[in-house]
């Protein structure tokens, strides 16, 4: 499986802290309604999928250290970026 990483406008989404070890917060502008997040390892394997909570925070302490690709999906919008877990 190969992931296509779409370019995003930095004003649309901020992820912090990055690198992270326990939790990640997604600061997303202009998004309402149900939003899902998928996280993939560098080999393209999906390692997490969940609805993004209202507080826009997810726990990642169960994932091993490494570089991951996230994809946020809301209606027909997709935002893709990179996170580092240490």
HELIX and SHEET records of a PDB file:
HELIX    1   1 UNK A   10  UNK A   12  5                                   3    
SHEET    1   A 3 UNK A  13  UNK A  16  0                                        
SHEET    2   A 3 UNK A  23  UNK A  28 -1                                        
SHEET    3   A 3 UNK A  57  UNK A  59 -1                                        
SHEET    1   B 4 UNK A  46  UNK A  51  0                                        
SHEET    2   B 4 UNK A  36  UNK A  41 -1                                        
SHEET    3   B 4 UNK A  66  UNK A  74 -1                                        
SHEET    4   B 4 UNK A  77  UNK A  85 -1                                        
END                                                                             
